[in-house]
Amino acid sequence: MPTKAERFYALAKRQIENPENGYSGYIVREGAPTGPEHDPQPGVPAKHECWIVDDKLNLSNRPESLVKVGDRAGLLSPDIDVVPTMADEIELDDGVAYSFVDLEPVRVGGTVVMYTFLARK
């Protein structure tokens, strides 16, 4: 019998990856630098596919919050081949890469069942 965490993981994955709820996007991770030590060049960024559900932002109290016009918030499926970090970017349905302002794993019984994020251009 699956544990509570396994059931939550399966439910979150199924709901986020349902095309009626979410869409495919990418976690964009900076590539390893190349070239000599005295003049390193940025490496080619790697894209890792993920599933995203947008979350509606309440902007009624914007001056007193961290949320700005154009920010995007949402949920990420836990089924990603990398663990997302604040250093990564996220490419959403508009094809634009956003920087994470906030990124938090949601855990049930120690198992990550989804990630919540706030991202900005």
Order of alpha helices (4+ residues) and beta strands (2+ residues): alpha-beta-beta-beta-beta-beta-beta
